[in-house]
Amino acid sequence: MLQNKEAKILSSSRDSDFASQNKEAKILCSCKGSRILLRKTRRIIMLVPMRAILDAADKNGYAQGAFNVNAVCQVKAAVDVHQILRSPAIIQGADLANGFMGGRTDFANSTLEDKKAGAKNIGAAVKKYAADSDIPVALHLDHGKNFDSCIAAIEGGYTSVMIDGSSLPFDENVELTREVVKYAHERGVTVEGELGVLAGVEDHVFAATSTYTNPLSAIDFFKKTGVDALAISYGTMHGANKGKNAVIRKEIAIAIKECMLHEGIEGYLVSHGSSTVPQYIVEEINALGGEITNAYGIDVDQLVEVSHCGINKINVDTDLRLAVTRNMKELFAKDAALRNSASVGQIYELLETKKSAFDPRAFITPIMDTIMYGNVPDDDVARICTCIEDGVKEAIAPLLVKFGSYGKAPKVERVTIDEMAERYRKAGI
């Protein structure tokens, strides 16, 4: 008996670009006993390599925001808000986010096995929600610590990985990055490297001072590694404590991009440590009993400016953390009875105990089954999920507009990772 109840084709769309693709969409079914063979056209591709999204940003003169997630409901919200604004989406899971999503609540001590499990959980969530969307979505590993972390992410369904060798001497960074590039490109997966050192703290990434990226070294790095994208150090900082009036050295990005054009290098530049740290959210957290001090981000107008100076991808994490934490504090402030909930009361206790923290991972460990797999056992947990989702959307939406990616989903080529692997093979990288 033919079993194709779940097979779907999206035959129409709100724009002509998607509509033209839909006309070609077909599902060819043939039966052999109870088996059904499905052949899908590229219209129903779920995830794309990040290179395709960055290529569209580069050619059309905008920057693509890339946003970090640490829970299934955050993935849902991130995809939803990109869909609403018709923006391509780069969803990021940091190396230690994979550990957390693998069930390691003390994620700083995540093992490789934790990261493998977490990468599969994040990968499954992104694929699930991307399948219900008609925008291109890439899943990117942020700050891969080593070669094994990158492999774990790729095996978990990531279509892009970052290998962060910025703390290593140049030649060792090149060697490590080249090793990851070889493995990833054979599988059609995009690779981001890093050159230069950003000050600040983010998960296991720490540096007291910055070392700006040398433009000539960046060109050498591109040539020797074959990397698709390069995160540069040009004045941004990891974390929430960037200091007042942080200044981006846009001339560094301009110089690197000009040198790339001169040398015929088809690559992309990435801005890390670019959270804006909205002051109104910091103030609201503190008004609700928080104790966040010296929290300042990068002025959004500077980020808009560098989006026209060669920066193709802008990473944001802290903004989401702040908005989610504020929302949870507000919920418990408005509904005192929820503080005694059997399922979420411990979240309130953690919020009250860890007043200077704003990373939701410090508070949401009592509902790890929901965080890891998306299971929602009762209404109280559902209310926490709504808080998390609303915070993610609030943080992401204005940046998609500011950076210019809204309405750009049709600009992205719907290429599969298999097709990208063949392109890399033909190019010899």
N, C-alpha and C positions, 0 to 999 in steps of 0.2 A: 504494500500500500504506500502510495506517495506521501511522504511526511514533510511537507513544505509550508506548514501553517505559519511559521515564524519568518519565512523569507519575504523580504520587503524591498520595494524599489521606490525611491523618492523621485517622482516623475515631474515635479514642478518645483520652482524656486522663485524667490522674489527678485531675481535679477537675471538678465539675459545670459551672462557668463555661466552661471550655474545651470540655467535652463538648457543651454546648448550641450552641456555635458550630460544632462539627464536624458536627452533624446537618444543618446548612445547607450544608456544603461540597459543591460539585459541580464537576465538570469536564465541560463540554459539548464534544464533539468532532464536527467535521464535516469531510469530506474533499472536496477539490477537486483532483484529480490526486494528487500526493504531499504536498500541503499539509495541515496540520492546524491548525484554529483552536481555541484554548483560551480559555475564559472562567473566571476563577478568582474565587471568593468571598473575602471578607475573611479567612477562616480561614487562608489561605495567604499573607497579606501577610508580607513579610520584614522591612522596616524601617518604623518609625513616626516621625512628627515628635516631637522632644523635648518639645514642649508637652504631648502626651498623657501622657507619663510624669510630668512635673512636676505636671500637674493631679491625677493620682491621688495623688501624694505630699502635695500641699497639702490635698486633701479628706480624706485618711485619717491625717494627723498624723504623718508620718515624713519623713525626708530621703533623697533618692536619691544614693548615691555615684556619682561620675563619674570614670572612670579612664583615664589616658593610656597609649597604646600606641605602639610604634615598630618593630614587626615583625609579620609574619604569624602567627608562633607565639604572640606575645603576644595577638593578637586571638582566636585559638583558645582560649587558656587563659581569657581574660576572659569569653567567651561561655559556656564550659563551667562555670565556677564560678557564674555567675549562674543557669544552668540547674539545677544541682544544688540551689541554694537557692531556686529558684522566684521569683527576683527579677527585676524589669525591669532592663534594662541600658542605661546610657549609656556608650558607648565613645568616647573622645576621641582625636583626632589634633591635635596642636598645629600651628601654622603651619609651623614649622621641621621638625616630624616629617614633614610632607608632603614637604619638601625632601629629607630623609634617605631616605624611602621612594621617592623619585624617583631615587636613586642618588648623591646629593650627600653624600659622606662628610664634607666640611667644610660641614656643613649651615647653619652661621651665615651662609654666603655663598650660600645657595640663591637661584636665579633663579625667576621666575614659571613658566618651563617645567618646572623641577625640581618645583615644587609641584603643577603640573597632573598630571604623571606620577605623583607620589607619592599624590596624592588618589585617583587611579584605582586604584592598587594597594591602598591601605587600604580604599577602598570595595568593591572586589572581594572582599577577604578577609572583611570584615564581612558582606557579603551571602551569601557562601558558608557561613559558619558559622551565621549567623542562620537560613538556610534549613533547617538540620538541627535547629533548636531550636524549642520551642513557647513561648518567652518573647518579649515585646515588646523590640525592640532599636532604639535610636537611635544614629546616628553624628554626633558633634558636633565642629565645629572649635573648638579652644581658642586664644584669643588671635590671631584673625585680624588681620594687621597693617594691611591696607588693603582697599579695595573689591575689587580684583582678586584678592586671596587668597581672599576669600569666594566670588567667582564660581567660581574654580578648584575650591574644595571642593564647591560645589553641583553643578558639572558632573561631578565625580568620584563623586557618589553620596551625599554628606553630606545628612542630613535636618535638620540644625541647624547654625548658624554663630554664632560670637561675633565681633563687631567691637569691637576694643579701642581706643577713642578717649580713654581716661582721661588720657593725657598732654596732650591738647589743651585749649584753653579751652572752657568749657561750651558756648557757641554752636556752635563748630566740631565738638565731639563730637556734639551734637544733629544737625547737618547731615549728618555722615558716617553716623551710625547710621540716620537716617531714610532715607538713600539705599539702604543695605543692606536695611533693612526692606522698602522698596518692591519691590526686586528679588526678595528671598527669599519674601515673602508671596505674590507672584504665582505662585510655584511650590510653595506649601505648606510652605515650610521655616521652622523656628523661628529666631528671632534673639535672641541674648543681647548686651547691652551692658555697659559698665562705667562707674561713676561713683565718683570717689575714687581714691586712689593707694595701692597696697600696696608696702611696702618689700620689698627682697630681689631675688633674681636667678632668672629662669627663661627659658632660651633667650635671645631678644632683649629680654625684658621686664626692665627694671632700674630701681630707684628706691632712693635712699639712705634716705629717710624716708617715713612714711605720712602721708596726708591723709585723715581720716575722711570718710565720706559724710554729707552734710547731708540729713536726712529730707525737708525741704521741696523741696530741689533734686532729690531722687530722684523725688518726685511729679511735678514739672515735667518731668523727663526722660521719664518714662513717657508723659505726656500729649502731649508734643511729638514723640516718635519712634514711638509705637505698638509699641515693643519688647515681646517676650514675657517676657523675664527680665532681671534686672539683677544684676550682680556688684557687691558693695558692699565698702568698706573699713571694717572694724570691729575691727581688732586682729590679724588673721592676717598672715602674711608668706610670700612666695614662697621656694622653695628649702629647703635642709636646715638653714640656720643662723638659726633664728628666735629663738634665745636661750632660756635657761632661764625657765620659769614665764611664758611668754607668756600674756597675758590677753585674751580676747575681750570686746569691749564689746557684750554682747548687747542692751543697752538701745537701741542704734542700730537693730538689726534689728527689735526690737519696735515702736519708734516708726515706722519706715518702713511696716511691715505694718499698723499701726493706721491710719495716714494713707491707705494704699491702700484699706482697707476703708471708711473714711469717704467717700472719693472715688469708690468703685465701680470701682476699677481691678483688673481680673483679670490680674494678673501674678505673677511668681515671683522669689524672691530667691536669690542664689547666693553661696556662700562659696568664694573662691579662697584659695590659700596655706594649705591645710588639711591637708597631710600630717602624719602623727603621728610620723614618724621613729622607729620602734621602736628603743629603746636596745639591746636584746639583739642586733639585727642589726648595728648599728654596732660593738658590742663584738666580735662574731664576725668581722666583716671585718678589724678591727684585729688580732685574734689570728692571722689568716691572712696578716699582712704588710701590711695596709692602713694608711693614715695619714690617717684622717678625724678632724678635730678640730672642736669647737664645733658639733656636729650635734645639734640639738634641735627637736622638732616641737610641734604643738598637742596638748595633753592631750585624749585621746579623750572623756573625760567632759564637757568643755566643748562639744565638737561634738555630743554626744548632747543636751545641754541646749538648744543653739540650734536643733536640729532640731524642737523644740517651741515655738520663739519666732519662727517665720516664715521660717526658712531651709529651702528646698526642695531644694537641690542642693549637694553638698559635693564639691569637686574634690580628687583625690589623685593625685600623680605620684611624688614622691620615694620613698615607701614601696616602690613596685614596683621602682624603680631599685636600691634598696639590696638587696632580697631576691634579685633576679636576679644582681647582682654577687657577693653572698655565695655563692650556689649555684655559680657558675662557679669561684670561688676554691677552694671545697671540692672540686669535682670534680678539679681539677688537683692538689690536695694529696693526695687519696686515690689517684690513678692517675698516678704519675710518668711512665709510658710515654706517656701521652696528650700530654705536653708536646712530644714530637717528632713528633706527627702531621702529615702533609703538609697536611691540610685545616684543622686547628684549632690547631696549634702556635703560630701567630702570635697567637692570642687570648691564650694564656698569656704570651707575651712582652710584650704590651701591658698585661696585668694586673700584671706585675712592674715594668714601666717607669712606669706611671701610678698610683702607690700612693695618691695623695690623691683620685683620681677615683672616682666610683661610678655615673656614667651609663653604662649598657651600650653606648651608641653609641660610646663611646671605645674599646671592645674588640672589637666584633663585626663590624667592617668587613671582615675577611678572608672572611666568608661572606655577602656582600651579596646573592647570588642567592637564598639561603635566606631572608634577612631580607625582601627585596622581594617574592618570588613564592611562598615556601613550599616551594621545591624542596630536597629532602634527599638529597644524593648518596651518603652513606655513613654507617656506624654512628657514627663519631666526631662528625659534625655532628648526627646524631640525638640523641646524648647531650647536646650543648650545648642543643639545642632543648628537651629534657626539663628541663634546669636552668632555662631561661628560663620555661617553662610553670609549673613547680612554684613558682617565686618569685612569679609573678603571682598564682597562686591563693592562696598563703600570705598575701600582702599584702591581697588583696581580701576574702576570706571573712569574717574577723572584723569588718570594717567594715560589710559588708552586714547582719550580725546586730546590731551595735551601733546602726547608723542606723535599723534597723527595716524595711528593704525586703524581707527574706526572706518568701517566701510571698505577696507582693503582686502577682505577675504578672497574675493574673486581674482585678485592679482597674483595669488600664489599658485604655482604649478602643482597639480595633484600627482606628484611622483611617488612611487612606492620605494621602499628601501631596497627591494630587489632591483628595480630599475636604476636606483642611485648606485648600487654596487657595481652594476655593469658600466656605468659612466666612469666611476673611479678606475675600474679595470682598464678601460680603453685609454684613459688619461695617464695611466701608469702610476697612480697614487693610491 
